[in-house]
């Protein structure tokens, strides 16, 4: 399942649609401006909030938190002992599951894996539309909303670290 995400049109405080590969609107990203921390909601086409994402305020390293229905779902931060700057860890709330995100984050060319198995590929390669990247969810049983939220968070953290935000 492939999704198209507009790049750099989005910022926290902006709203934008994520479309499937046929051009159908699938998710609305509702950015929340005028907040102390970076915050947005991922909604379905009926306007129901699927995922809430916000920056963790009191953390030693930049951290994003993903919640579903008010309950923590995942925490994202750059991997501490990695030689690569473009390596992030997604700790799921169950405490035992970690997703690994690595690749060229700022170039929008990276992958999300679980235990060495590919879950999603984020890329600009197959797209002709400028300022857009794709999120290709490889596994049928994967949660597309979660993987899109992970991709957006990782890009946000990498840009913030680089000083672009």
Buried (B, 14 or more C-beta within 10 A) or exposed (E): BBBBBBBEEBBBBBBBBBBBBEEEEBBBBBBBEEEEEBBBBBBEEEEEBBBBBBBBEEEEEBBBBBBBEEEEBBBBBBBEEEEEEBBBBBBBBEEEEBBBBBBEBBEBBBBBBBEEEEBBBBBBEEBEEEEBBBBBBBEEEBBBBBBBBBBBBBBBBBBBBEEEE
